[in-house]
Amino acid sequence: MSRIIFEQFIDLETSTYTFLIADPKTREAVLVDSVRENVESYKKRIQQLGLKLKYLLETHVHADHITGNALLQDAFPEAQVALSEKANVKFPHISLKDGSALSVGEIDIKTFETPGHTSESLCYLVDGNRLLTGDTLFIGSCGRTDFQAGDSKLMYQSLKRLAALPGETLVYPGHDYNKRWVSSISEQLLSNPLLAMSEAEFVAELESWKLPPPRKIKESVPANLLNGHKPNEIAESK
């Protein structure tokens, strides 16, 4: 028996990766960066595997999709949401900071504060060798820094910190737009041009991107501050 259950789901519309991690002995599980439209798929898989959902982790307050956490807590009421203490969210949650540790069974999850994409961005080191990088480190690139208190200099420092991890550490980004699933720190050091830049070069590069705003930002951010409830849903329930 494998000592870890580790599965990836992809939301095709936003190229968002969601991760299901569980201890096969205790059946405790955590879901990272859920997407509201895919909740039924997560529920089906969790039930198929006979898992007990313990945590719902977020790498940051997303601007491109609405989290499925509220709907998942309806189905799995013992599951607790955990995200950065710097996230200005308005619902009960576990506040995480740099070095915070969680566990599902015998699988440890270590928190890294990696501001840059947003001020509250986190990465999670799972079982000592699988790094969930959210919108910080991508395969061959990194997350944008032009909204939600993003900061290119902080992103540069966060990437340097991640790049100092052991080379064999596996890198699982929160998005990939070329259907790649996984990389490693050593591979990124060899192939990701952003990791070879000076700070000044890096900042200039990110400032040159001039990307349009995420299409769903106006609905996603307010909803994610409410755990995935759209503001009109809250009003209708009162």
C-alpha positions as CSV (number, residue, x, y, z in Angstrom):
1,M,0.0,0.0,0.0
2,S,1.2,3.5,-0.9
3,R,1.9,5.7,2.1
4,I,0.0,8.6,0.5
5,I,-3.0,9.2,-1.7
6,F,-2.3,12.1,-3.9
7,E,-4.6,13.1,-6.8
8,Q,-4.9,16.1,-9.0
9,F,-8.1,17.6,-10.5
10,I,-8.1,20.2,-13.2
11,D,-10.7,22.9,-13.9
12,L,-10.5,23.2,-17.7
13,E,-12.0,26.7,-17.9
14,T,-9.4,28.3,-15.6
15,S,-6.6,25.6,-15.8
16,T,-6.8,25.5,-12.0
17,Y,-5.3,22.4,-10.2
18,T,-7.0,21.1,-7.1
19,F,-5.3,18.5,-5.0
20,L,-6.7,15.7,-2.9
21,I,-4.2,14.3,-0.3
22,A,-5.0,11.5,2.2
23,D,-3.5,9.0,4.5
24,P,-4.5,5.5,3.3
25,K,-4.4,4.1,6.8
26,T,-6.4,6.7,8.8
27,R,-8.4,7.9,5.7
28,E,-8.0,11.5,6.8
29,A,-7.9,13.9,3.8
30,V,-7.3,17.4,2.8
31,L,-8.4,19.2,-0.4
32,V,-6.4,22.2,-1.7
33,D,-7.8,25.0,-3.8
34,S,-11.2,23.7,-4.7
35,V,-13.3,25.1,-7.5
36,R,-17.1,25.6,-7.0
37,E,-18.1,24.1,-10.4
38,N,-16.3,20.8,-9.6
39,V,-17.6,20.1,-6.1
40,E,-19.6,17.1,-7.2
41,S,-16.5,15.5,-8.7
42,Y,-14.6,16.0,-5.4
43,K,-17.5,14.7,-3.3
44,K,-17.8,11.6,-5.5
45,R,-14.1,10.8,-5.3
46,I,-13.9,11.4,-1.6
47,Q,-16.8,9.0,-1.1
48,Q,-15.4,6.4,-3.5
49,L,-12.1,6.3,-1.5
50,G,-13.9,6.3,1.9
51,L,-12.1,9.4,3.1
52,K,-12.7,11.7,6.0
53,L,-12.3,15.3,4.8
54,K,-10.4,17.1,7.6
55,Y,-9.2,20.3,6.0
56,L,-9.9,22.5,3.0
57,L,-6.8,24.5,2.3
58,E,-6.4,27.6,0.2
59,T,-3.2,29.0,-1.2
60,H,-4.7,32.5,-1.4
61,V,-7.9,34.4,-2.1
62,H,-8.4,33.5,-5.7
63,A,-9.5,36.0,-8.4
64,D,-10.1,33.6,-11.3
65,H,-12.6,31.2,-9.7
66,I,-14.9,30.8,-6.7
67,T,-13.9,28.3,-4.1
68,G,-16.1,25.3,-3.5
69,N,-15.4,25.2,0.3
70,A,-18.8,26.3,1.5
71,L,-20.6,23.6,-0.5
72,L,-18.0,21.0,0.6
73,Q,-18.6,21.9,4.2
74,D,-22.3,21.3,3.7
75,A,-21.4,17.8,2.6
76,F,-18.5,17.3,5.1
77,P,-19.3,19.5,8.1
78,E,-16.3,18.4,10.1
79,A,-13.9,19.8,7.4
80,Q,-12.2,23.1,8.5
81,V,-11.0,25.8,6.1
82,A,-7.4,26.9,6.6
83,L,-5.6,29.8,4.9
84,S,-3.3,32.7,5.7
85,E,-3.8,34.8,8.7
86,K,-3.2,37.8,6.4
87,A,-6.3,37.0,4.3
88,N,-9.1,39.4,5.2
89,V,-11.8,36.7,5.1
90,K,-15.2,36.9,6.8
91,F,-15.9,33.3,7.9
92,P,-14.6,30.8,10.6
93,H,-11.2,29.4,9.6
94,I,-7.8,28.2,10.8
95,S,-5.3,31.0,10.4
96,L,-1.9,29.9,9.1
97,K,1.4,31.6,9.1
98,D,5.0,30.8,8.1
99,G,5.9,27.5,9.6
100,S,2.4,26.4,10.5
101,A,2.0,22.7,10.4
102,L,-1.1,20.5,9.8
103,S,-1.4,16.8,9.3
104,V,-3.7,14.2,7.9
105,G,-2.9,10.9,9.5
106,E,0.9,10.5,9.3
107,I,1.2,13.0,6.4
108,D,2.7,16.3,7.4
109,I,1.9,19.6,5.7
110,K,4.2,22.6,6.3
111,T,3.2,26.2,5.4
112,F,5.5,28.7,3.6
113,E,4.5,32.3,3.4
114,T,5.2,33.4,-0.2
115,P,3.8,36.8,-0.8
116,G,4.0,38.3,-4.2
117,H,1.1,37.2,-6.3
118,T,-1.1,38.3,-3.4
119,S,-0.1,39.5,0.1
120,E,-1.5,36.4,1.7
121,S,-0.1,33.8,-0.7
122,L,1.0,30.5,0.8
123,C,2.7,27.3,-0.5
124,Y,2.4,23.9,1.2
125,L,5.1,21.3,1.5
126,V,3.4,17.9,1.7
127,D,5.1,14.8,3.1
128,G,8.5,16.6,2.9
129,N,8.8,16.4,-0.9
130,R,5.7,17.7,-2.7
131,L,5.4,21.4,-2.9
132,L,2.0,22.9,-3.8
133,T,3.0,26.3,-5.1
134,G,-0.4,27.9,-5.8
135,D,0.1,31.0,-7.9
136,T,3.7,31.6,-6.8
137,L,5.9,29.3,-8.8
138,F,4.6,28.0,-12.1
139,I,6.3,25.6,-14.5
140,G,8.6,27.9,-16.4
141,S,7.0,31.1,-15.0
142,C,5.4,32.6,-11.9
143,G,2.1,34.2,-10.9
144,R,1.3,37.8,-11.8
145,T,1.7,40.6,-9.3
146,D,-0.5,43.4,-10.6
147,F,-3.6,43.2,-8.3
148,Q,-4.7,42.1,-4.8
149,A,-1.7,43.8,-3.1
150,G,0.7,41.9,-5.4
151,D,4.4,42.9,-5.2
152,S,7.0,41.9,-7.7
153,K,9.9,42.4,-5.3
154,L,8.2,40.2,-2.7
155,M,7.5,37.6,-5.4
156,Y,11.2,37.6,-6.3
157,Q,12.1,36.9,-2.7
158,S,9.5,34.2,-2.4
159,L,10.8,32.4,-5.5
160,K,14.4,32.6,-4.2
161,R,13.2,30.9,-1.0
162,L,11.5,28.1,-2.9
163,A,14.4,27.7,-5.2
164,A,16.6,27.0,-2.2
165,L,14.6,23.8,-1.3
166,P,16.2,20.4,-2.2
167,G,16.4,19.9,-6.0
168,E,14.4,16.7,-5.8
169,T,11.4,18.5,-4.3
170,L,8.4,18.1,-6.7
171,V,6.6,21.2,-7.8
172,Y,2.9,21.2,-8.2
173,P,1.6,24.6,-9.4
174,G,-1.9,25.9,-8.9
175,H,-2.2,26.5,-12.7
176,D,-0.6,25.3,-15.9
177,Y,-1.8,26.6,-19.2
178,N,0.1,23.9,-21.2
179,K,-1.3,20.8,-19.6
180,R,1.8,20.0,-17.5
181,W,1.2,18.4,-14.2
182,V,4.5,18.5,-12.2
183,S,8.1,19.7,-12.2
184,S,10.8,19.8,-9.6
185,I,13.0,22.5,-8.1
186,S,16.1,21.2,-10.0
187,E,14.2,21.3,-13.3
188,Q,12.9,24.8,-12.6
189,L,16.4,26.0,-11.8
190,L,17.5,24.8,-15.2
191,S,14.6,25.8,-17.3
192,N,12.7,28.7,-15.6
193,P,14.2,31.9,-16.9
194,L,12.7,34.0,-14.1
195,L,14.8,32.1,-11.5
196,A,18.0,33.2,-13.2
197,M,17.2,37.0,-13.2
198,S,18.4,39.7,-11.0
199,E,15.7,41.4,-8.9
200,A,15.8,44.4,-11.2
201,E,15.4,42.2,-14.3
202,F,12.6,40.2,-12.7
203,V,10.6,43.3,-11.7
204,A,11.0,44.8,-15.2
205,E,9.9,41.5,-16.8
206,L,6.7,41.2,-14.7
207,E,5.9,44.9,-15.3
208,S,6.1,44.3,-19.0
209,W,3.4,41.6,-19.1
210,K,0.4,44.0,-19.2
211,L,-2.1,41.2,-18.7
212,P,-5.9,41.8,-18.8
213,P,-7.7,41.4,-15.4
214,P,-8.9,37.8,-14.7
215,R,-12.3,37.5,-16.3
216,K,-14.1,36.5,-13.1
217,I,-12.3,38.8,-10.6
218,K,-15.3,40.9,-9.8
219,E,-17.4,37.9,-8.7
220,S,-14.6,35.6,-7.4
221,V,-12.9,37.8,-4.9
222,P,-16.0,39.0,-3.0
223,A,-17.3,35.4,-2.9
224,N,-14.0,33.9,-1.8
225,L,-13.9,36.4,1.1
226,L,-17.2,34.7,2.1
227,N,-15.9,31.1,1.8
228,G,-17.4,30.7,-1.7
229,H,-20.8,32.2,-0.9
230,K,-21.9,34.8,-3.4
231,P,-23.0,38.0,-1.6
232,N,-26.5,37.7,-3.0
233,E,-26.7,34.1,-1.6
234,I,-25.9,35.5,1.9
235,A,-28.6,38.2,1.5
236,E,-31.2,35.7,0.3
237,S,-30.6,33.4,3.3
238,K,-31.4,36.1,5.9
